[in-house]
Amino acid sequence: MTNEHDKLRIAIIVGSTRPGRRGADVAAWVADAARRRTDATYDVVDLADHPLPHLDEAMPPILGSYTEPHTRAWAATIAEYDGFIVVTPEYNHSIPGVLKNAIDFLFAERNHKAAGVVAYGAENGARAAEHLRQIFGELKVPVVRQYVGLSLYLDFEDFERLAPRPELSGSLETLFDEVTLWGEALRRVRVGRLAAA
């Protein structure tokens, strides 16, 4: 069990599994910036490495009665982290179905942990980021104000190779700052709740 003096662990979640996806490149850009920081440890968690069927648990996740091995493995992975940075494309004004499905599998493993969003799309992924805020709100996951929006027109050469505008590096650093600030505060909340139980 982690205690309040351990370094925060943040998962950089790659929210697309589509062949030819840009998400892995975006996550690598985020992870490269994260490696230069000392306030937390950052791991890339790629949904392509955690294949899940469509939600197949009989009981609602809020009950924590997981019966399927893939659910228990996914729960163990997510439970290790103190916060999340979700890298997501925008599909039809929302997030990819595979990301929504992965979120829907779990409940308590995400509670009282901070999240940040790095989104990309024709409109900087803004609508995917907003939808993700609504979803995470139901799971007791506060999403920090700062988000990083990458434009397919401005931040990808020929809509393919990632080439972020230099000013986005500052936005990404602010996102890291906010996720770690809230991550520390919420870890104290979780430790306090465990001590009181």
N, C-alpha and C positions, 0 to 999 in steps of 0.2 A: 504494500500500500504506500502511495506517495504521501509525503507530509508537506507542510506549508513552506519548508525550507529547501526542498528539491527544486531543481530548475524546471520550468514549465516545459511540457511537451506539446507541440502544435502539429497537427496533421494538415498537410497540403493535399486536399482531396481533388483528384482529377475526375470531373463529373461527366465525362463523355466516353463512350466506348466505340463510337462510330469508326469504321475503317476510313483512313485519311483524315482523322480528326486533327484539330489544331491544339486541343487541350493539353496534350503531353508537352508540346513546345512551350506553351504558356506556363504550365506548372514548372518546367525546368527553369524558365526565366525567374519565377517567383522563388524557387528553391536556391538558385544561384545567389540572389540577393539575401536570402535568409542565412546562408552559410557565413556571411560576413558579420552577422550579429552574434552577441554573446548573452542575450537576455533569455533565450529559450533554445531548445533543440527542435528542429523541424524535420519531419519525415514526409516524403511523398507517399500517399496512399492512393493507388490507382484502382478505380472500380473495375478495370479490365483484369486485374489480378484477384478480384474478389467476386467472381460470377455468382449472381443470385437469381433464382427463378422469380417469376412474379410472386408477390407476397403469398406465401402458402402456409402461414401459421393460423391455426384455428382460433386461437385466443388473441384479443387485441394486444398489441405490444405494451400498452400501459400497464398490463398485469405482470409482465416479465416472465411469463410461463412459456419460454421458448422450448420447442420440442425438436426442431430440425437441426442437424449438425451444422449446416451452412449458416443458420441464424446464430447459433451459439458462437461459431468462429468469428462472424462479423461483429457480434456484440463484444467479444473479447478484444478485437482489434480497436474498435471505437472507444471502449472504456479506458484504454491506456492513455488517452490524450486529455489535455486540459483545455484545448481549444482547437478551432478549425479555421483554415482558410480554404474556401471552396472555389475552385476554378471551374467556371461553367460557361458554355455557349448559350446563346439565346435561340430557342426553337419556338417559333409561333407565339411570341410574346411570353414565353415561359422557359423553364428549365427542361433538360432532356428527361424522358421517361425513366431511363436507367438510374438517374440521380434521385428522382422522386421516389422510386421503388426502394432504393438503398436507404433513404431517409425513413420511409414508412415502416421498415422492418423493426426499428428500435425506438425506445422511449427513454428510459432512465439513464442509459449510457451517455446520453447527450445533455441531460438536464444540468442547468446552472454552469454551462461552459460557454465561453464567448466564441463568436465566429466573425470572420471577415469574408468579403466576396471580391473575387477578381473575375469579371465577366467580359465576354467578347461577342461581337455581332455587328450587324449593319448600323445599329443605333447604340454602339458601345455596350451592348448587353444590359442596358438600364432596366428593361422590363423583367428580364430574368432575375436580376439582382433584387428588384422590388418584390417579385413573387417569392423568392427564397426567404426574404425577411418575414413575410406572412406565414410561411410554412414553419420556419424555425421558431417564431413566436409561440406557436402552439406546443412546441417541445421544450419550452423554458430555455431557449437558446437566444440570448440577446445578440443581435448583429450590430457591429460597430457602425458608426455613421460613415466613416471614410470607406469608399469602395473604389476599385480601380476598374475603369471601363476602357477596353481596347476596341478600336474601330477596325472593321475589316477593310475600310477604305484608306485609313491613315496609318495603321500600325502593322499591316501585312503587305509585303511586296507582292504584287500580282495576286492578291487575295490568298497567298499561300505561305510564304516565309515570314515568320514573325520578325518585325523590326519596330519595336516600341519607340514612340517619341520620347526624347530625353526627359521631358517634364514628368512623365509617368513614374520615373524612379522615385521622385519625391513623394508622390501620392502613395506608392507602395510602401515606402518607409513609414509614412504616417499610419497606414493600415497596420503594419507590424506593431508600431507603438501602441495603437489603440487596442489591438487584440491582446497584447501582453499585459497592458494595464488592467483591462477588464478580466483577463484570465487569472491574474494574481488575486484580484478582489473576489472573484467567484470561487477560486480554490479555497479561500478562507471561509467562504459561506459553506462549501461542501464539507470541509474539515470540522467546522462548528456543528453542522447538522449530524455528522457521524458521532462526535463526542457527546452530543445531547441524546442520542438514540439509546 
